[in-house]
Structure formats: structure tokens, C-alpha cells
Amino acid sequence: MKAMFAGLAAVIVIGIAAYLVLGEIGFSSAERRSGDAVRLD
């Protein structure tokens, strides 16, 4: 049971870190899929 909670915590931490890092470097899905005629705020 302890290993399951440790794995769950690791998945949550990795997911949050990936979301923050990819958002900071401009690799969001909105920026990847939009064309030049789209203005993103």
C-alpha cells in the first residue's frame, strides 16, 4: 500500500511539473496548433 501511495504522489508531482515547465517554454497545445492569423493572449 505504501508503494502505491508513493507512485501516486510521483505521478501527481511529475504531472504538475510537466504542466508548469511546458507552459513556461511555450509548448502549450494552443500555441502549437494555432496559425499565424490567431492572436493568443
Steps between C-alpha positions, in 0.01 A plus 500: 500500500790732577646447153165582338476832685860583412430427133184710505687788659775471237245509216337811647832680548624411151170609345500837673868560421450411133200733476693791648823445305331446163282807555804713575695398191205562270415142418129521576251339266346839420834635378589183309167465315420865417596667176658838441160667464403412859577741781559330835501704821 
